[in-house]
Amino acid sequence: MTVKKIWPASAAMNVDSTAALADNEASGKAGGCLGLGVRHFQAFLIFAGLSVAYSLRVNLSVAIVAMTDKDTNPDFDAYDWNEQTKSLLLSSFFWGYVVTQVPGGALARKFGGKTTLLCGILFCSIFAILTPIFAQIGDWKLVCALRVAQGLSQGMVFPSTHTLLSQWAPIEDRGNFGTYCYSGSQFGTVVMMASSGVIASSALGWPSIFYLSGGVGVVWAIVWFFWGASTPAQCKMISPEEKKFIEQSIGVGHSDEQHAPVRTPWVKFFTTPAFLVLILTHSTHNWGFWTLLTEIPTYMKNVFHMDIKSNAVLSALPYLAMFLMCFVFSSISSVLNRNQCIPLPVSRKLFNSIGHWVPMVTLIALGYVSSDDSTLAIVLLTVTVGINASTYLGFQVNHIDLSPNFAGVLMGITNCAANIMSIIAPLIVGFIVTDEHDPDQWRIIFFIASGFYLIGNLLFVIFGSTEVQPWNDPQPLPSKEKRNSTQLESQH
């Protein structure tokens, strides 16, 4: 029997700066720690996993057009699903997705981010492969059940990713690592949207959209099983120098002090102002972002007479812009960090302000564009979505700032609340917009979304924090328990 030791993240703050610099220089020479290392390979695998996850998430959105239109490819079955059925199918994913957010974070903390990310994407991939078969056997009802199951499995993906980032990303590169990994979301969406029309109309037909995306997911799961790792300590490929570099940065060290098993401090989560603000910021972000992604195609079709859903390039353009802007903002952040221009709290709030308040302005401007100027509308739409990438360096990684030990759990909580907002937002649109051809009604929607962007970021700027919270660190065992524990360990 051994006593498990969990080391406080705040220990990183106590490392002597001169010694740390010397260690970093030595590590850079010996293990490439200041250049590319195993941690970057792990980030690439997570990027690929999120690309697969989002391709699996949106594959039905793009395939359902061909599935209900016999003219797309007469060689394959088409289903007579009305608009209500299609809306039900498209929303069913989120019914399951919301449910497993919080449990996913807890499971990732207990079993490791590698295991939960593997299970989430592997099961979702298998369900995708089964979709054409289930559609043939049980029509839309079985497809709906599969989508719920896919949502349940993918609910673990973001909490698992945050858990992995908290273990692999050095503090100074945390924002960049998060950006690289989460940019996979946009990459997977772009690839799926750009290729689905071609695949559906080819000899492979619309079933191959599910077979290919699911098959790639299974391949990724095999690669991740052999080369992924929950922590540097569990990775067989990493050099001792790089492992030491990461662990010193995030605060994993050695201590003679024994700690009690860490229980999840649920009450303290919800009595911490910085975390409550993070929940609100994430929720307001999702309101604005998902209003854009779900309602803008309808707005463009009815006000500007542009069916961007049927145009693969226009459909993918906003996501492509966001994917590219991820690297632009990441490069800017790297320069600022390298030159120590601004402290971490200012950096988080600066990038979050860019990601929320610039779209706030462009959304309002979009509401006043003349129906004759569709080009300007497309430009504003692309800018609005693309600039959202800046939030990956803002609130999106703030969970890890507040508590590296509970980052996955915190992400599960905020993402659960945020996705409830994603479900409510389209319902509010349907309530306000009674005439889809009326730009004045749409203008109200844009003002509401902009208001959420304004309030959410304002709260984050005022009350947001990057300080590691006291409840992140395990408490030392009382002296009596410590003696008993030591005696028990020596007996075994």
C-alpha positions, -999 to +999 in steps of 0.1 A: +000+000+000+013+034-009+002+069-002-007+088-033+007+124-035-009+152-053+011+183-056-003+219-055-003+239-087+006+270-066+040+254-060+050+267-094+049+302-081+076+293-055+103+283-080+133+305-080+134+324-113+171+321-118+171+283-112+140+280-135+158+299-163+188+277-160+166+246-160+148+258-191+180+265-209+193+230-200+161+214-210+161+232-243+195+219-252+189+184-239+153+177-248+141+204-271+119+219-245+120+254-258+113+240-293+091+212-305+087+183-280+064+155-271+039+180-256+035+194-290+028+160-305+002+155-278-014+188-287-015+177-324-032+145-314-058+165-294-062+189-324-069+158-346-093+144-321-113+176-319-113+178-357-128+143-358-153+152-330-167+182-348-168+164-382-190+138-364-211+166-348-219+184-381-220+154-405-258+151-401-263+188-406-247+186-440-258+151-450-295+156-442-299+177-473-289+148-495-308+123-473-341+141-480-335+150-517-337+122-542-323+145-569-289+148-551-280+112-560-308+089-574-288+058-566-294+061-529-325+061-507-341+095-498-363+100-468-396+119-466-388+139-435-406+172-429-389+203-414-401+195-379-385+160-381-353+175-395-351+201-367-357+173-341-329+153-355-305+182-356-312+193-320-312+157-305-274+157-304-275+184-277-300+166-255-273+141-247-244+165-250-256+187-221-262+157-198-226+143-197-207+176-194-203+176-156-199+138-152-174+139-181-152+163-162-154+142-130-146+110-150-116+127-167-102+137-134-106+102-120-095+080-149-074+105-169-082+127-199-067+101-223-093+074-213-124+097-214-114+114-247-107+080-262-141+066-252-160+097-262-147+099-297-145+061-303-182+055-293-193+086-313-174+073-344-191+038-341-225+054-338-218+075-369-209+044-389-242+028-378-263+058-389-271+048-425-280+013-413-302+025-385-319+050-409-328+021-432-340-001-403-359+024-381-362+056-401-358+089-382-366+074-348-335+053-346-314+080-361-326+104-334-317+078-307-282+075-323-277+113-322-287+114-286-261+087-279-235+106-299-242+137-278-238+117-246-204+104-258-192+138-270-202+155-237-169+142-223-147+157-251-142+193-239-138+185-202-113+158-212-094+183-234-092+208-205-080+181-182-052+171-207-042+207-212-039+213-175-013+185-174+006+191-206+006+228-213+033+249-195+018+280-179+035+304-203+021+285-233-013+276-219-032+300-241-014+289-272-018+252-265-055+257-259-058+276-292-039+250-312-060+222-298-094+238-300-088+251-336-094+215-345-131+222-340-131+247-369-109+226-390-131+195-388-162+217-395-145+232-426-134+199-440-169+183-435-188+212-450-165+216-479-164+179-488-199+166-480-216+179-511-190+163-534-192+130-515-230+129-515-233+135-552-205+110-560-208+072-565-202+068-528-234+086-519-246+103-487-240+071-465-202+075-471-203+109-452-210+089-421-187+059-430-158+082-438-161+104-407-167+075-384-138+055-400-114+084-395-126+086-359-118+049-353-083+054-368-077+084-346-088+063-315-062+036-324-034+062-327-045+079-295-046+046-276-010+039-284+006+074-284-017+095-262-010+101-225-030+117-197+001+132-181+039+136-189+046+111-161+025+084-180+041+091-213+068+066-224+082+088-253+090+120-233+125+128-223+133+134-186+143+170-194+110+178-210+090+160-183+109+181-157+103+213-176+065+207-178+061+196-143+081+225-129+060+249-149+026+236-139+037+230-103+042+192-100+071+187-078+084+167-049+075+173-013+078+154+020+043+166+030+015+141+025-019+151+014-053+138+020-073+125-010-088+155-029-125+156-029-143+178-055-152+210-037-185+215-053-198+241-028-166+262-031-169+262-069-203+280-067-192+304-040-161+317-060-170+349-078-143+344-105-159+310-114-195+323-113-184+351-137-167+324-159-201+306-161-218+338-172-191+347-197-192+312-213-230+313-214-232+347-230-206+337-255-226+307-266-257+328-269-240+351-294-220+325-312-248+300-317-272+327-327-247+333-355-242+297-365-278+286-364-298+316-375-275+336-399-282+311-428-319+318-425-313+355-423-291+355-454-316+334-474-347+355-465-332+390-464-304+388-489-318+359-510-286+340-506-289+303-498-254+298-482-264+263-470-263+251-505-230+268-512-202+248-497-177+276-499-199+302-483-209+277-456-174+269-447-160+304-450-168+317-415-153+286-399-122+288-421-118+324-410-120+314-374-095+285-379-070+309-395-075+336-369-067+311-342-031+311-354-030+349-359-041+356-323-018+328-310+012+344-328+003+378-313+000+362-278+034+345-283+051+378-291+035+395-261+045+367-238+081+365-251+086+402-246+067+401-213+046+431-225+015+424-204+008+402-173-014+372-177-047+387-163-044+416-188-037+392-216-068+370-208-091+400-206-076+418-237-081+388-260-115+380-246-125+417-252-114+414-288-133+381-292-165+395-277-167+433-284-155+433-320-183+408-329-207+429-309-200+458-332-200+439-364-233+421-355-250+455-350-236+466-383-248+435-400-284+444-390-282+477-409-267+464-441-290+470-471-305+439-487-288+449-520-253+446-505-249+409-499-211+411-503-208+434-473-230+411-453-208+381-461-177+401-451-193+412-418-205+377-411-170+362-417-153+388-395-179+383-367-173+345-366-135+347-373-128+372-345-144+348-320-112+328-322-096+353-298-116+339-269-095+308-270-068+330-254-094+345-230-122+328-210-118+294-228-086+286-209-095+305-177-107+272-161-071+260-160-059+293-146-084+290-117-078+254-109-054+231-128-065+202-106-102+206-114-100+222-149-120+194-166-148+196-140-150+234-143-152+231-180-180+206-177-200+229-155-196+260-177-201+241-210-232+225-196-247+260-187-235+275-220-251+248-242-284+252-224-282+288-237-274+274-271-307+256-270-327+286-257-313+312-282-329+297-313-362+294-295-361+331-286-354+339-323-385+319-333-405+339-308-393+373-320-389+368-357-425+361-369-416+374-405-383+360-416-382+386-444-384+416-421-349+430-414-362+451-385-371+419-365-337+404-373-321+436-360-337+430-326-320+395-326-286+410-334-290+437-306-299+410-281-268+389-291-246+420-290-260+428-256-250+394-243-215+399-257-212+433-240-224+421-206-205+388-206-172+403-214-177+434-191-182+410-162-151+391-171-130+422-173-142+435-140-144+403-119-124+377-139-092+363-123-063+342-133-052+334-097-051+297-087-080+293-062-072+280-026-095+250-031-074+238-060-046+225-037-050+195-014-046+201+023-018+184+044-029+155+065-032+164+103+000+154+121-017+124+138-031+110+106+003+116+090+020+095+116-006+067+112-004+069+074+034+066+076+033+037+100+007+019+078+029+024+047+060+011+065+041-021+075+033-028+039 
